[in-house]
């Protein structure tokens, strides 16, 4: 059967290329071979852009200076960029901003204005079941028409939603889940895209849950598939997480210093994003696997109160046994934008030369153990990982 042979050869070549692109990642034995393939499910970008026009995209206050800077994605890729202000279902509260790429089905970046009042309690981590929600406004017209016909609710502008968000209406034949699976996956990643991939790729938060744990609404909102990208499990837990913890502690420090100085400059501006590798590998042919994760910070300061502005950026390859690189903001931007003269915080003091966060890497090494829960300590500080990666985590 020549056709069958062609299919088998094509599959073998595709899988070999995907495995090569994954570099030093070791695939677990029970991972389905079809989990990592070349793209075979293209998004209808023009349709995604039309749906996006119904969503809220005016949330400039999450940026310092000019809003919606370039992400560093190539021009043709940016044609698929959707500027989304996160909301819950039909609620109007704005949670954070995301530049979401409908073609790659991952965020290019998220932007947050972090103000961590130490007098406010920290919320527990939300349930992982929240990942099954969808950005309802990016779902197809047929879903909104069905909901309106049966429930008399207009949902075209709704944000992150699940069936229980529709009050006093039980959808049957079709159910909300059936509608979701039929009319939502084309313009966004779905929770099921990560099924059976968790041993190697996590649902990697772009805007992290932990730094937002002073605001339950924002924290819940981070459990959204338009705030996630495939993140190598070892990189996520052992390398990336302590740096995120350090940023949270810096936000705490900023607030306390501002109060002490009698200043209102209590906010740390954070942009977190992804950068593609030279060649793109796709998870299940639908979701791009980033080559890098990165984060950049800008604190505008208050010179009149003796609070100096500063900025920093850091990034790491999205692979096992990765290493982070932290840089002064101008050098980080040169890496992100491949040497072109662009800025992540244009129109702000951080677009110029500002102080760097000196000693960031040493600080992360100092706090890493305390930032990890017991399970992650056992994994990331094990002799097995030290031998495999040549580091003690």
NORJOCOR-V771920 format. One record per pair of residues at least 24 apart in sequence whose C-alpha atoms are under 7 Angstrom apart, sorted by the first residue. I is the first residue (numbers start at 1). GAP is how many residues later the second one is. D is the distance in whole Angstrom. If there is no record, write none. Layout:
# NORJOCOR-V771920
i=(I:I)
gap=(GAP:GAP)
d=(D:D)
This chain:
# NORJOCOR-V771920
i=(14:18:21:24:25:25:27:31:31:34:35:35:36:36:36:36:36:37:37:37:37:37:38:38:38:39:39:39:40:40:41:41:42:43:43:43:43:44:45:45:45:48:48:48:49:51:51:52:52:52:54:54:54:55:55:55:56:56:57:57:57:58:59:59:62:62:62:62:62:63:63:63:63:64:64:64:65:65:65:65:66:66:66:69:70:71:71:72:72:86:87:87:88:88:88:88:89:89:89:89:89:90:90:95:95:100:102:102:104:104:105:105:105:105:105:106:106:106:106:106:107:107:107:107:107:108:108:109:109:109:109:110:110:110:110:110:111:111:111:112:112:112:113:113:113:113:114:114:114:114:115:115:115:115:115:116:116:116:116:117:118:120:121:122:122:123:123:123:126:130:131:131:131:131:132:133:133:133:133:134:134:134:134:135:135:135:136:136:138:138:139:139:140:140:143:143:160:188:189:189:189:190:191:193:199:200:200:201:201:201:201:202:202:202:202:203:203:203:203:204:204:204:204:205:206:206:207:211:229:230:231:232:232:232:234:234:235:235:235:235:235:237:238:238:239:242:242:242:243:245:246:261:263:265:265:268:268:268:269:269:269:270:270:270:271:271:271:272:290:291:291:292:292:292:293:293:298:300:300:309:309:310:310:310:310:310:311:311:311:311:311:312:312:321:328)
gap=(24:263:260:296:294:295:173:165:166:250:248:249:245:246:247:248:249:244:245:246:247:248:243:244:247:243:246:247:245:246:244:245:61:59:60:143:144:142:35:57:58:54:90:139:33:86:87:30:85:86:83:102:103:29:82:102:28:29:26:27:28:27:26:38:34:35:49:50:51:48:49:50:206:205:281:284:280:281:282:283:279:280:281:275:274:37:38:264:265:73:72:73:71:72:73:133:69:70:71:72:76:68:69:123:126:126:85:86:183:184:82:83:84:182:183:120:122:123:181:182:119:120:121:122:166:165:166:162:163:164:165:96:97:161:162:163:159:160:161:157:158:159:154:155:156:157:137:153:154:155:136:140:151:152:153:98:135:136:139:138:134:94:93:91:92:90:91:93:94:93:60:92:93:94:59:27:28:29:91:26:27:28:91:24:25:26:24:25:46:49:44:45:43:44:36:40:64:38:36:37:98:35:34:91:34:32:33:29:30:31:32:28:29:30:31:25:26:27:28:24:25:26:27:24:66:67:65:37:60:59:87:86:87:88:86:87:83:84:85:86:87:139:142:155:83:122:126:129:121:126:118:44:42:36:37:29:30:31:28:29:30:26:27:28:24:25:26:24:28:26:27:24:25:26:24:25:52:49:50:45:46:40:44:45:46:47:39:43:44:45:46:44:45:68:28)
d=(7:6:7:7:6:6:7:6:7:6:6:5:7:6:5:5:7:7:6:6:6:5:6:6:5:6:4:6:5:7:6:6:7:7:5:5:6:7:6:6:7:7:7:6:7:7:6:7:7:6:7:6:5:7:6:5:6:6:6:5:5:7:6:7:6:7:6:5:5:6:7:7:7:7:6:6:6:6:4:4:7:5:5:6:7:6:7:6:5:6:5:6:5:5:6:7:5:5:5:5:6:5:7:5:7:7:5:6:6:5:7:5:5:5:7:6:6:5:7:7:6:6:7:7:7:5:5:7:5:4:6:7:6:6:5:6:6:4:7:6:5:7:6:6:5:6:7:5:5:6:7:7:6:5:7:7:6:6:6:7:7:6:6:5:5:5:6:6:6:6:6:5:6:6:5:6:5:5:7:5:6:7:7:5:4:6:6:6:7:6:5:4:5:6:6:6:7:7:6:7:7:6:7:7:7:6:5:5:5:5:5:6:5:6:6:6:6:6:6:5:5:6:5:7:6:6:6:5:7:6:6:6:6:7:5:7:6:6:6:7:6:7:5:6:7:6:5:6:6:6:6:6:6:6:6:7:6:5:6:5:6:6:5:7:6:5:7:6:7:6:5:6:4:5:7:7:6:6:7:6:6:7:5:4:6:7:6:6:6:6:7:6:6:5:5)
